[in-house]
Amino acid sequence: MKNFVYALVAIFALVSCDKLDELTKFDIEYKSNVTIPSTVGIDVPFDVSTPDVETNSESKFEVNDTRKDLIEEIRLKELVLTITSPDEADFSFLESIVIYISAEGLDEIKIAEEVEVDSNTGNSLDVDVVDVDLKEYIKKDEFKLHLETVTDEVISRDHEIEVNSTFFVDAKILGL
């Protein structure tokens, strides 16, 4: 009978730890904007960068009852590009895109890409993310996104793009 009680206590403790562990997992969202300039030709690679994106990580971690030193990992969960101007535009002009992240004192690394953009893509593009730990970048005060793009058709007007990124954060349970 004692073994049965110990087994029940052990199961309860494991389930409780799993539930606690879920409380230390959360998402952080960032929004930035870039302009893809009108092009002169096709198949011409060009780069654009977002302005510095303030992470506000200290306050975002605090809202989720954690601190920078308790973060185990941060991974890009989703990156969606949306054309905000011109209204009728879509991503059919884009052949490919690679997105990098950089922050002060850290190397620039690839975080997302779309090797072949479908010509039927509308004004929103959900880019394939790379599975890499980004905690050091998000723990900084700010980061920058750098977009390497190749067009496969001429665009006569600048395209304003909103970059929405969602990062998954996993922190230690009670500092353990």
Secondary structure by P-SEA (a helix, b strand, c coil): caaaaaaaaaaaaaaaaaaaaaaacbbbbbbbbbbbcccccccbbbbbbccccccaaaaaaaaacccccccccccccbbbbbbccccccccccccbbbbbbbcccccccccccccccccccccccccccccccccccccccbbbbbbbbcccccccbbbbbbbbbbbbbbbccccc
